[in-house]
């Protein structure tokens, strides 16, 4: 289980680093691709619950939720339509990190989209 978790952790962190590098290269002209962002959100949110059993795991979950919010914020600033599913993934990541207010806000935005 530890090795699987370590592999999942490496995957989402590597994907996030790649995403941030693309954002840095594009500077102000960054236009994220909806599918790329949705895939990255799924990686971040999909394994966030697995880190909740220890204080260190909670810190990891908090980092994942912050990463999810960053991705959605980027999508909102671009011309890409942010879908209900995207907000649902954000809500899941925030809820798993214990950020109930952010999760509630994400669900409200999901219903509006």
FIDO-558564 format. One record per residue (C-alpha): residue number from 1; residue in one letter; y, z, x. Coordinates in steps of 0.001 Angstrom, whole numbers, plus 500000, padded with zeros to 6 digits. Last residue first. Layout:
FIDO-558564
  rofi  vovo      c2      c3      c1
   NUM     a       Y       Z       X
...
END
This chain:
FIDO-558564
  rofi  vovo      c2      c3      c1
   113     x  526192  485505  477649
   112     x  527538  488420  475605
   111     x  524178  490195  475256
   110     x  523614  489984  478994
   109     x  527090  491410  479609
   108     x  526170  494483  477544
   107     x  522908  494793  479483
   106     x  524829  494694  482765
   105     x  527239  497391  481553
   104     x  524325  499631  480523
   103     x  522653  499180  483916
   102     x  525920  499928  485723
   101     x  526354  503136  483725
   100     x  522710  504162  484214
    99     x  522827  503909  488008
    98     x  519488  505613  488731
    97     x  518368  503011  491249
    96     x  515735  501767  488820
    95     x  518403  501409  486166
    94     x  520602  499364  488498
    93     x  517787  496992  489473
    92     x  516676  496533  485864
    91     x  520239  495935  484685
    90     x  520719  493293  487380
    89     x  517513  491555  486326
    88     x  518701  491610  482701
    87     x  522058  490208  483806
    86     x  520310  487246  485405
    85     x  518084  486780  482352
    84     x  521144  486614  480095
    83     x  522471  483784  482197
    82     x  525397  483556  484573
    81     x  526905  480093  484236
    80     x  527729  478692  487650
    79     x  531408  477941  488269
    78     x  531631  480694  490850
    77     x  533220  484129  490575
    76     x  530553  485299  488119
    75     x  527779  484129  490436
    74     x  529251  486046  493359
    73     x  529510  489179  491213
    72     x  525865  488697  490198
    71     x  524800  488538  493847
    70     x  526833  491605  494826
    69     x  525464  493583  491848
    68     x  521905  492794  492948
    67     x  522672  493881  496511
    66     x  524086  497165  495215
    65     x  520935  497691  493143
    64     x  518773  497005  496194
    63     x  520748  499461  498309
    62     x  520372  502122  495610
    61     x  516631  501479  495475
    60     x  516446  501948  499251
    59     x  518330  505233  498998
    58     x  515900  506295  496259
    57     x  512987  505437  498506
    56     x  514389  507706  501207
    55     x  514622  510495  498616
    54     x  511013  509810  497632
    53     x  509116  508298  494695
    52     x  511683  505686  493602
    51     x  510909  502879  496068
    50     x  508421  500958  493941
    49     x  511004  500532  491201
    48     x  513116  498186  493369
    47     x  510296  495692  493852
    46     x  511168  493189  491166
    45     x  514894  493858  491231
    44     x  515513  492548  494746
    43     x  512964  489751  494606
    42     x  514045  488749  491087
    41     x  517680  488821  492175
    40     x  516845  486500  495071
    39     x  515117  484057  492738
    38     x  518026  484210  490282
    37     x  520515  483621  493090
    36     x  518609  480611  494393
    35     x  518239  479244  490873
    34     x  521940  479658  490080
    33     x  523122  477952  493293
    32     x  525936  479889  494850
    31     x  529289  478175  495309
    30     x  530941  479416  498501
    29     x  534177  477550  499238
    28     x  536027  480653  500421
    27     x  533785  481153  503454
    26     x  530915  478631  503373
    25     x  529357  479969  506568
    24     x  529741  483583  505405
    23     x  528081  482846  502047
    22     x  525198  481058  503751
    21     x  524765  484062  506068
    20     x  524861  486402  503061
    19     x  522059  484475  501342
    18     x  519937  484454  504507
    17     x  520468  488205  504927
    16     x  519487  488740  501281
    15     x  516315  486703  501733
    14     x  515419  488651  504872
    13     x  516007  491962  503071
    12     x  513928  490875  500091
    11     x  511042  489703  502246
    10     x  511108  492614  504695
     9     x  510868  495119  501846
     8     x  508005  493182  500268
     7     x  506136  493198  503614
     6     x  506763  496931  504100
     5     x  505575  497599  500565
     4     x  502370  495654  501228
     3     x  501874  497525  504520
     2     x  502402  500858  502809
     1     x  500000  500000  500000
END
